[in-house]
Amino acid sequence: MKSNSRRTFLADVGKGMLVSSLGTSLALDLGLSSALAEEESTELTFGDMEPLVSAMQQTPLNKLQAMLVRELKSGTDLQTLVSAAALANARSFGGQDYTGFHTFMALVPAYEMSHELPTDLKPLPVLKVLYRNTARIQETDSHNNEVLQTVQAATLPQGSPGGPLLQAATRSADYQKAEQTFAAMAKGPIGEAFNHLQYSIQDELNVHRVVLSWRAWEMLDLVGQEQAHTLLRQSVRFCVKSELGSIEANRQPSRIRTVLPKLLDQYHLVGKPPGTRTADDAWVDELARTIVRSDAEQAADAAAAALAEGFAPDVIGEAISLASNALVLQDPGRTKPRPGKPIGSVHGDSVGVHASDSANAWRNIARVSNQRNAVASMIVGAYHTATGRYNSKLNDIPYPLNEQLEKVTSKDPRTLLDQADAAIREKDQFRAAAVIHRYGQLGHAASPAFDLMLGYATSQDGALHAEKYYRTVCEEYRTTREAFRWRQMVALARVTASEAGNPSPGYTEACGLLNVST
């Protein structure tokens, strides 16, 4: 167990200054010099950021929001607050806690949402996620039992390929071996370390596995590349924990471990530049339909064949995104209630929301990775999306149905948005989807519709997914061709109506401290 009072004090005054001011013998009598040596060798600290990181872990929850607002008023920007929260989360949980890594994955989306809001409202999406972050750290006592400690890098065999080496380490289910292997890789170019990490990410089909990897990489733009090892090693530990779980449950590994190398070899996809061939609307739509109606191996084969034909990875990624979107629109809703997720709901960890978030992560990873991982991400992404359809009972026809659309008669954009807002407040998923479908069909501007959804993504809990899914739709709308992009917005309207009525803890308090209306 850590001595957090000591850590906070040391963070404020500096370790060297403390020993100097006390004198070596007095420090030794107090047990501080040995404690300092121990902490310096095992505890993970963050230099100038340490006081704020520690505050994110230790400030009593009933005082947190006031502290954060004071920081903002004193000149600390939202980027710094998000960065400190990310480091506090990583150190506390190390990718091992369900709510913890969901909160980490919500940080960048919340920060991006802040840019879309008026000045006085900008802090709200960030403050609600920071509240969730500290709440989880304290309720699990993770600030006293931090997962991430300093790690010694292994000496890697000369000439060994990094990705397979790390993959073997994570498959060994040995935290120390995997951590030390990745620590050695993280000493080199961090982009290469990220590429090596993808071999392990591609080993199993789990939305959190891939999204955590992507959001950690994306967080580097805010925190800085000097913290890359800390952020990315969360994924290493996630992979090891997954492997341990499979071993303990006597569960066979995913077939993707044999399917991916087989397809890469069969279609000769490694070692040549990615294709640049574009596709027309009909081709993209048909590939999306193929992925939705196929089993996982057939979907992966379809993606690999398209890559072999020279189609650009992002064209295939667009089809994967549309297939995932179909899982939202064809989902009949939950048949059994769960806490915060009533019968018929589709928010939170529903098959469609999970598929959409994972497809978005696979596409983004492909964009920043090397050639091998760009094509591998598309194959695994197609396989991953198809498992949603294969393992779920979905409708054959997507919402909104014709009879639902026929009830929307207005053509005025303001009237339609008011109707959509009313439907969301009433948790009427199908009317909300129908109204937004008609709004887009009439060619009205997208930004007012996004503004409507943003308000709910900012205030509602969404069972840990509101921020991520809103950001997923924003990105996928922007990168989807005009013929299909409104499908993304219709899905967002449905999910927003599903999650409405459950404000995030801390949101109302933040509004009061900022003196803005809820």
C-alpha positions in Angstrom: 0.0 0.0 0.0 1.3 3.4 -0.9 1.7 6.3 1.5 -0.4 8.8 -0.4 0.1 11.6 2.1 3.9 11.2 1.6 3.5 11.1 -2.2 1.4 14.3 -2.2 3.9 16.1 0.0 6.8 14.9 -2.1 5.1 15.9 -5.3 4.5 19.4 -3.9 8.0 20.2 -2.6 10.3 17.9 -4.5 12.2 14.9 -3.1 15.6 16.4 -3.1 14.5 19.6 -1.4 12.9 17.6 1.3 16.0 15.6 2.2 18.1 18.7 2.0 15.9 20.7 4.3 15.7 17.9 6.9 19.3 16.7 6.8 20.3 13.2 5.9 20.4 11.8 9.5 17.0 13.2 10.4 15.5 11.9 7.2 17.0 8.5 8.0 15.5 8.6 11.5 12.1 9.4 10.0 12.4 6.6 7.5 12.1 9.0 4.6 15.4 8.3 2.9 14.8 4.6 2.6 11.2 5.3 1.6 12.4 7.7 -1.1 14.8 5.1 -2.4 12.0 2.5 -2.5 9.6 4.8 -4.1 12.1 6.0 -6.7 12.8 2.4 -7.7 9.2 1.1 -7.9 6.6 3.9 -7.9 5.6 5.5 -11.2 5.6 9.3 -11.0 5.1 12.1 -13.6 7.4 15.0 -12.8 5.7 18.4 -13.0 2.4 16.7 -13.6 2.6 14.7 -10.4 0.7 17.1 -8.1 -2.3 17.3 -10.4 -2.2 13.5 -11.1 -2.2 12.8 -7.4 -5.0 15.3 -6.9 -7.1 13.4 -9.4 -6.6 10.3 -7.4 -6.9 11.6 -3.8 -9.2 14.6 -3.7 -12.3 13.6 -1.8 -15.1 13.2 -4.3 -17.3 15.8 -2.7 -14.6 18.4 -3.2 -13.3 17.3 -6.6 -15.5 19.4 -8.9 -14.8 22.5 -6.9 -11.1 21.8 -7.1 -11.3 21.3 -10.9 -13.2 24.5 -11.5 -10.7 26.4 -9.4 -7.9 24.9 -11.6 -9.8 26.1 -14.7 -10.3 29.6 -13.3 -6.6 29.8 -12.3 -5.6 29.2 -15.9 -5.2 25.4 -16.1 -6.6 24.3 -19.5 -8.8 21.3 -20.2 -6.0 19.5 -22.1 -3.9 19.5 -18.9 -6.8 18.3 -16.8 -7.5 15.5 -19.3 -3.8 14.5 -19.4 -3.5 14.3 -15.6 -6.7 12.2 -15.4 -5.4 9.8 -18.1 -2.1 9.3 -16.2 -4.0 8.9 -12.9 -6.2 6.3 -14.5 -3.4 4.4 -16.2 -1.3 4.3 -13.0 -4.3 3.3 -10.9 -5.8 0.6 -13.1 -3.3 -0.3 -15.7 -6.0 -1.5 -18.1 -7.3 -4.0 -15.6 -10.6 -2.5 -14.3 -13.8 -2.5 -16.4 -15.1 0.9 -15.4 -11.6 2.2 -15.2 -10.6 1.5 -18.8 -14.1 2.6 -20.0 -13.4 5.9 -18.3 -10.0 6.2 -19.9 -11.5 5.6 -23.3 -14.0 8.4 -22.7 -11.4 11.1 -22.0 -10.4 12.1 -25.5 -14.0 11.9 -26.8 -15.1 14.2 -24.0 -12.2 16.6 -24.7 -13.2 16.6 -28.4 -16.8 17.3 -27.5 -15.7 20.3 -25.5 -14.5 22.0 -28.7 -18.1 21.8 -30.2 -19.7 23.6 -27.2 -20.1 27.3 -26.4 -17.4 28.8 -24.2 -19.3 28.6 -21.0 -20.3 24.9 -21.5 -16.9 23.6 -22.8 -15.8 22.1 -19.4 -19.0 20.1 -18.9 -18.2 16.9 -20.9 -14.7 16.8 -19.4 -15.7 17.4 -15.9 -18.3 14.6 -15.9 -15.7 12.1 -17.1 -13.1 13.4 -14.6 -15.7 12.9 -11.8 -16.3 9.3 -13.0 -12.5 8.7 -13.1 -11.8 9.8 -9.5 -15.0 8.1 -8.3 -13.8 4.8 -9.6 -10.3 5.2 -8.4 -11.5 5.8 -4.9 -14.3 3.3 -4.7 -11.8 0.5 -5.7 -9.1 2.0 -3.4 -6.9 1.9 -6.5 -5.1 5.1 -5.4 -3.6 3.0 -2.6 -3.0 -0.1 -4.7 -1.8 1.2 -8.0 -1.4 -1.4 -10.8 1.4 0.3 -12.8 4.9 0.4 -11.2 8.2 1.1 -12.9 9.4 -1.8 -15.1 12.8 -2.9 -16.2 13.2 -3.5 -19.9 14.2 -6.9 -21.1 17.2 -7.5 -23.3 15.6 -8.7 -26.5 17.2 -11.3 -28.9 19.0 -9.7 -31.7 17.1 -9.7 -35.0 13.9 -11.1 -33.5 10.8 -9.6 -35.1 9.2 -7.3 -32.5 5.5 -8.0 -33.1 5.6 -11.8 -32.9 8.0 -11.5 -29.9 5.5 -9.4 -28.0 2.6 -11.6 -29.1 4.4 -14.6 -27.7 5.0 -12.8 -24.4 1.4 -11.8 -24.0 0.3 -15.3 -25.0 2.5 -16.7 -22.2 0.1 -15.0 -19.7 3.1 -13.7 -17.8 2.7 -10.1 -16.8 6.4 -9.5 -16.1 7.6 -11.1 -19.3 5.2 -9.2 -21.4 5.8 -5.9 -19.6 9.6 -6.2 -19.8 9.4 -7.1 -23.5 7.2 -4.1 -24.3 9.3 -1.8 -22.1 12.3 -2.7 -24.3 10.4 -1.9 -27.5 9.1 1.4 -26.0 12.7 2.6 -25.8 12.8 2.9 -29.6 10.5 4.8 -31.9 7.1 4.8 -30.3 5.3 4.3 -33.6 7.2 1.0 -34.0 6.3 0.0 -30.5 2.6 0.6 -31.4 3.0 -1.5 -34.5 4.5 -4.3 -32.4 1.6 -4.0 -30.0 -1.0 -4.6 -32.7 0.1 -8.3 -33.1 -1.3 -8.9 -29.6 -4.3 -6.7 -30.1 -5.3 -8.7 -33.2 -5.1 -12.0 -31.2 -8.7 -11.8 -29.7 -12.0 -10.2 -30.6 -12.9 -7.8 -27.8 -14.1 -4.2 -28.3 -12.2 -3.0 -25.2 -9.0 -4.6 -26.4 -8.9 -2.6 -29.7 -10.5 0.6 -28.5 -8.2 0.9 -25.5 -5.2 0.5 -27.8 -6.5 3.2 -30.1 -7.5 5.7 -27.4 -4.2 5.3 -25.7 -2.4 6.2 -28.9 -4.8 9.1 -29.5 -4.2 10.4 -26.0 -0.5 11.0 -26.9 -1.6 14.1 -28.8 -2.7 15.6 -25.5 -0.3 14.1 -22.9 2.9 14.0 -25.1 4.9 11.1 -26.4 7.1 11.0 -23.3 4.2 9.2 -21.6 3.7 6.7 -24.5 5.0 3.8 -22.6 2.7 4.4 -19.6 -0.3 4.7 -21.8 0.3 1.8 -24.2 1.4 -0.7 -21.6 -2.2 -0.7 -20.4 -3.0 -2.7 -23.5 -0.2 -5.1 -22.8 -1.6 -5.9 -19.4 -5.1 -6.1 -20.8 -4.0 -8.8 -23.3 -2.2 -10.8 -20.6 -5.3 -10.6 -18.3 -7.4 -11.8 -21.2 -5.0 -14.7 -21.8 -5.1 -15.7 -18.1 -8.9 -15.6 -18.2 -9.0 -18.0 -21.2 -6.6 -20.4 -19.5 -8.5 -20.3 -16.2 -11.8 -20.9 -18.0 -10.3 -23.6 -20.3 -11.5 -21.5 -23.2 -10.0 -22.0 -26.7 -8.3 -18.9 -28.2 -10.2 -17.1 -31.0 -9.9 -18.6 -34.4 -8.7 -15.3 -35.7 -5.2 -16.5 -34.5 -5.2 -19.0 -37.4 -7.5 -17.1 -39.8 -5.5 -13.9 -40.0 -2.0 -15.4 -40.9 -3.7 -17.8 -43.3 -5.4 -15.0 -45.2 -2.4 -12.7 -45.1 -0.4 -15.6 -46.7 -3.1 -16.8 -49.1 -3.7 -13.3 -50.6 0.0 -12.3 -50.4 -0.9 -9.2 -48.5 2.3 -8.5 -46.6 5.3 -6.7 -48.0 3.7 -4.6 -50.7 2.2 -1.1 -50.7 -1.5 -0.9 -49.7 -3.9 -0.6 -52.6 -5.3 2.8 -53.6 -8.3 1.6 -55.6 -11.5 3.4 -54.9 -15.0 1.9 -55.1 -18.4 3.2 -56.1 -21.4 3.3 -53.7 -22.9 0.0 -54.8 -19.6 -1.8 -54.2 -19.2 -0.4 -50.6 -22.8 -1.1 -49.8 -22.6 -4.7 -51.0 -19.4 -5.4 -49.0 -21.1 -4.0 -45.9 -24.1 -6.3 -46.5 -21.7 -9.2 -47.1 -20.0 -8.6 -43.7 -23.4 -8.4 -42.0 -24.9 -11.6 -43.4 -21.7 -13.7 -43.4 -20.1 -15.7 -40.6 -16.9 -14.2 -39.2 -14.4 -16.2 -41.4 -16.4 -15.4 -44.6 -16.4 -11.7 -43.7 -12.6 -11.8 -43.1 -12.1 -13.6 -46.4 -14.2 -10.9 -48.2 -12.1 -8.1 -46.7 -8.8 -9.9 -47.6 -9.9 -10.6 -51.2 -10.8 -6.9 -51.6 -7.4 -5.9 -50.3 -5.8 -8.3 -52.7 -7.7 -6.7 -55.6 -6.1 -3.4 -54.7 -8.9 -1.6 -52.9 -7.7 0.9 -50.4 -7.9 -0.1 -46.7 -10.0 2.9 -45.9 -12.6 1.9 -48.5 -12.9 -1.5 -46.8 -13.0 0.2 -43.5 -15.9 2.3 -44.7 -17.8 -0.9 -45.5 -17.0 -2.3 -42.0 -18.2 0.8 -40.4 -21.5 0.6 -42.3 -21.9 -3.0 -41.4 -21.4 -2.1 -37.7 -23.9 0.7 -38.1 -26.4 -1.9 -39.4 -26.1 -3.8 -36.2 -27.4 -0.7 -34.3 -30.3 -0.2 -36.7 -31.3 -3.8 -36.9 -31.0 -4.5 -33.1 -34.5 -5.3 -31.6 -33.2 -4.1 -28.3 -32.4 -5.9 -25.0 -34.7 -8.8 -24.1 -33.6 -8.8 -20.5 -33.2 -5.8 -18.3 -29.9 -4.9 -16.7 -29.0 -2.0 -14.3 -29.5 1.2 -16.2 -30.4 -0.7 -19.4 -34.1 -1.6 -19.6 -35.8 -4.0 -22.0 -35.6 -2.7 -25.5 -32.6 -0.4 -24.8 -29.6 -0.3 -27.2 -27.2 2.0 -25.4 -24.1 0.9 -23.5 -22.6 -2.4 -24.3 -25.1 -3.3 -27.0 -23.9 -5.3 -30.0 -24.2 -2.3 -32.4 -22.6 0.3 -30.2 -19.7 -2.1 -29.4 -19.3 -3.0 -33.1 -19.3 0.6 -34.1 -16.8 1.7 -31.6 -14.5 -1.3 -32.5 -14.9 -0.6 -36.3 -13.9 3.0 -35.7 -10.8 1.9 -33.7 -9.7 -0.6 -36.4 -10.1 2.1 -39.1 -8.0 4.6 -37.1 -5.3 2.1 -36.2 -5.0 1.2 -39.9 -4.5 4.9 -40.7 -1.5 5.3 -38.4 0.1 1.8 -38.7 2.5 0.2 -41.1 1.4 -1.7 -44.2 1.1 -5.1 -42.5 -1.1 -3.7 -39.7 -3.2 -1.6 -42.1 -4.3 -4.7 -44.0 -4.5 -6.9 -40.9 -6.7 -4.4 -39.1 -9.2 -4.6 -42.0 -9.3 -8.4 -41.9 -9.7 -8.5 -38.2 -12.2 -5.7 -38.2 -14.4 -7.5 -40.7 -14.2 -10.7 -38.7 -14.9 -8.8 -35.5 -18.0 -7.0 -36.9 -19.4 -10.3 -38.3 -19.3 -11.9 -34.9 -21.9 -9.4 -33.8 -24.4 -10.5 -36.4 -23.4 -14.2 -36.0 -23.9 -14.1 -32.2 -27.1 -11.9 -32.1 -30.7 -12.1 -33.1 -31.2 -9.1 -35.3 -34.0 -7.9 -37.4 -33.7 -8.3 -41.2 -34.9 -4.8 -41.8 -33.2 -1.8 -40.2 -35.1 0.9 -38.3 -36.8 3.2 -38.9 -39.5 1.1 -40.6 -41.7 2.5 -43.3 -44.7 2.8 -41.0 -42.6 4.9 -38.6 -41.3 7.2 -41.4 -44.9 7.8 -42.7 -45.8 9.4 -39.4 -43.2 12.1 -39.9 -44.9 14.7 -42.1 -43.1 18.0 -41.5 -40.4 19.3 -43.8 -39.3 22.2 -41.7 -35.9 21.7 -40.1 -36.6 23.4 -36.8 -39.9 21.6 -36.4 -38.2 18.3 -37.1 -35.4 18.9 -34.6 -38.0 19.8 -32.0 -39.8 16.6 -32.7 -36.5 14.6 -32.4 -35.8 16.3 -29.1 -39.2 15.4 -27.8 -38.9 11.8 -28.9 -35.5 11.5 -27.2 -36.8 12.9 -24.0 -39.7 10.4 -24.2 -37.1 7.6 -24.9 -38.9 6.8 -28.1 -36.1 5.3 -30.1 -38.0 4.6 -33.3 -39.6 8.0 -33.6 -36.3 9.7 -32.9 -34.7 7.6 -35.6 -37.5 8.3 -38.0 -37.4 12.0 -37.5 -33.7 12.3 -38.0 -33.9 10.0 -41.0 -36.4 12.3 -42.6 -34.4 15.4 -41.6 -31.3 14.0 -43.4 -33.4 12.8 -46.4 -34.6 16.3 -46.9 -31.0 17.6 -47.1 -31.0 19.7 -44.0 -27.7 20.8 -42.4 -26.1 18.2 -40.2 -24.6 20.5 -37.6 -27.9 21.4 -35.8 -28.7 17.7 -35.5 -25.2 17.0 -34.1 -25.7 19.9 -31.6 -28.9 18.3 -30.4 -27.2 14.9 -29.8 -24.2 16.6 -28.3 -26.3 18.0 -25.5 -27.4 14.6 -24.5 -23.9 13.0 -24.9 -22.7 15.7 -22.5 -25.3 15.3 -19.8 -26.2 11.6 -19.9 -24.3 8.7 -18.6 -25.0 6.3 -21.5 -23.8 3.3 -19.4 -20.2 4.4 -19.9 -20.5 4.8 -23.7 -22.2 8.2 -24.3 -19.0 10.0 -25.1 -17.3 7.3 -27.1 -20.2 6.5 -29.3 -21.0 10.2 -30.0 -17.4 10.6 -31.1 -17.5 7.5 -33.1 -20.5 8.7 -35.1 -18.9 12.2 -35.6 -15.8 10.6 -37.1 -17.7 8.0 -39.1 -20.1 10.6 -40.5 -17.2 12.7 -41.7 -15.4 9.7 -43.4 -18.5 8.0 -44.9 -19.6 9.0 -48.4 -22.7 11.2 -48.8 -25.0 8.4 -49.9 -24.7 6.6 -46.6 -23.5 9.0 -43.9 -27.0 9.8 -42.5 -27.2 6.1 -41.4 -24.7 7.0 -38.8 -26.8 10.0 -37.5 -30.0 7.9 -37.4 -28.2 5.3 -35.3 -27.0 8.1 -33.0 -30.5 9.4 -32.6 -31.8 5.9 -31.6 -29.0 5.3 -29.1 -29.5 8.8 -27.7 -33.2 8.2 -27.1 -32.3 4.9 -25.5 -29.9 6.5 -23.0 -31.9 9.6 -22.2 -33.1 10.1 -18.6 -30.0 9.1 -16.8 -27.8 12.1 -16.2 -24.1 11.4 -15.3 -23.1 11.6 -11.7 -21.4 15.0 -11.0 -23.0 16.7 -14.0 -25.5 18.8 -12.1 -22.9 19.8 -9.6 -20.5 20.9 -12.4 -23.3 23.0 -14.0 -23.9 24.7 -10.6 -20.2 25.5 -10.1 -19.9 26.9 -13.7 -23.2 28.8 -13.2 -24.7 27.4 -16.4 -28.2 25.9 -16.9 -28.6 22.1 -17.0 
